[in-house]
Amino acid sequence: GDLLPADGVLIQGNDLKIDESALTGESDHVRKSLDKDPLLLSGTHVMEGSGRMVVTAVGVNSQSGIIFTLLGAAGDDEDDRRDRKG
């Protein structure tokens, strides 16, 4: 159950299965391989296997960072609207 701290591309893997439910809501573990699905996303958990990746994005530039930024921006807009009405 190691948490991936950054987005990246798999460069070496051995029976790697990832729990992406935090981002996609899909409960099935996703098999990652160099050939078919090499993208690894921050905020997901390694459930089986091992691998190495090249980091492509961290923090607010990662997929989970972008999602959290957008959710925060939506919350700020609602707060601004409430302040203007009040």
C-alpha positions as CSV (number, residue, x, y, z in Angstrom):
1,G,0.0,0.0,0.0
2,D,2.7,2.6,-0.7
3,L,1.3,6.0,-1.7
4,L,2.7,7.4,-4.9
5,P,3.9,11.0,-4.1
6,A,4.1,12.2,-7.7
7,D,2.9,11.6,-11.3
8,G,5.2,9.6,-13.5
9,V,5.9,7.1,-16.3
10,L,6.7,3.5,-15.5
11,I,10.1,2.5,-16.8
12,Q,10.5,-0.9,-15.0
13,G,7.8,-3.0,-13.4
14,N,7.0,-6.4,-12.0
15,D,3.3,-7.4,-11.8
16,L,2.4,-3.9,-10.7
17,K,-1.2,-3.3,-9.6
18,I,-2.4,0.2,-8.5
19,D,-5.4,1.2,-6.6
20,E,-6.6,4.4,-8.4
21,S,-10.0,4.6,-6.5
22,A,-9.0,7.9,-4.9
23,L,-8.9,9.6,-8.3
24,T,-11.3,7.5,-10.4
25,G,-13.7,5.9,-8.0
26,E,-13.0,2.5,-9.7
27,S,-12.5,-0.2,-7.0
28,D,-10.7,-2.7,-9.2
29,H,-6.9,-2.5,-9.1
30,V,-5.3,-1.4,-12.4
31,R,-2.5,-3.5,-13.9
32,K,0.4,-1.2,-15.1
33,S,2.9,-2.3,-17.7
34,L,5.4,-0.6,-20.0
35,D,3.4,-1.7,-23.0
36,K,-0.2,-0.9,-22.2
37,D,-0.6,1.6,-19.3
38,P,2.6,3.1,-18.0
39,L,1.2,6.3,-16.4
40,L,1.3,6.4,-12.6
41,L,-0.6,9.1,-10.7
42,S,0.1,10.7,-7.4
43,G,-2.4,9.9,-4.6
44,T,-2.8,6.3,-5.8
45,H,-1.6,3.2,-3.9
46,V,0.6,0.4,-5.0
47,M,-1.2,-2.8,-4.1
48,E,1.0,-5.5,-5.7
49,G,4.3,-5.8,-7.4
50,S,7.1,-3.3,-7.7
51,G,8.4,-0.8,-10.2
52,R,10.4,2.3,-11.0
53,M,9.2,5.5,-12.6
54,V,10.4,8.7,-14.0
55,V,8.7,11.6,-12.2
56,T,6.8,13.9,-14.6
57,A,4.9,16.2,-12.1
58,V,4.7,17.0,-8.4
59,G,2.5,19.1,-6.1
60,V,0.0,21.4,-7.8
61,N,1.2,20.3,-11.2
62,S,0.3,16.6,-10.6
63,Q,-3.2,15.3,-11.5
64,S,-4.3,15.2,-7.9
65,G,-2.9,18.7,-7.4
66,I,-4.8,20.0,-10.3
67,I,-8.0,18.4,-9.0
68,F,-7.5,19.8,-5.5
69,T,-6.8,23.3,-7.0
70,L,-10.0,23.2,-9.1
71,L,-12.0,22.0,-6.1
72,G,-10.5,24.8,-4.0
73,A,-11.2,27.4,-6.6
74,A,-14.9,26.2,-6.8
75,G,-15.1,26.5,-3.0
76,D,-13.6,30.1,-3.1
77,D,-16.2,31.2,-5.7
78,E,-19.0,30.0,-3.5
79,D,-17.6,31.8,-0.5
80,D,-17.2,35.0,-2.6
81,R,-20.8,34.8,-3.7
82,R,-22.0,34.3,-0.1
83,D,-19.9,37.3,1.0
84,R,-21.4,39.5,-1.7
85,K,-25.0,38.5,-0.7
86,G,-24.4,38.9,3.0
